[in-house]
Amino acid sequence: AYISIIILISSIDQSLPLNTLMIWGVVVFFFSIIENFIQFYGVKLFGGRKLSLIGSTIGFLIGLFIPPIGFIIGTFIGAFIGAFIEHNNNTKKALKIAFGSFIGFFGSVILKLIISFYFVYEYCTIFLGFLTGN
């Protein structure tokens, strides 16, 4: 969404102050880093440790090859397997940790949606300003 605003501004006679673009860039960079840690935080919050985090990451990467929901299921299964091994075959604890990865994933999705909707709003505002001559 941020890139689309830059492309729009460079293709029309509309400008934004450089500091606005820089602030937006920093916000996008900051939230991109934060969203990667939200899922790990979900695993840790629900009691996961190293193997749970590794399993969650491996499950996510494998799940990328099984669209459209493979990365969600992969993350859950990966965290479950890691937690199951980590907590001496305790299924209840492993399910709780896997649920934490699921919650963390949806937390990062919500964060992405909020940022994306904000930039869609800004894009429309800039484009409508161009169309109306403002």
GIPEZI-V794941 format. One record per helix or strand of 3 or more residues. SS is the DSSP state (~ for helix, > for strand). FROM is the first residue (numbers start at 1). LEN is the number of residues. If there is no record, write none. Layout:
SS	FROM	LEN
SS	FROM	LEN
This chain:
~	2	10
~	18	28
~	50	14
~	70	17
~	91	42
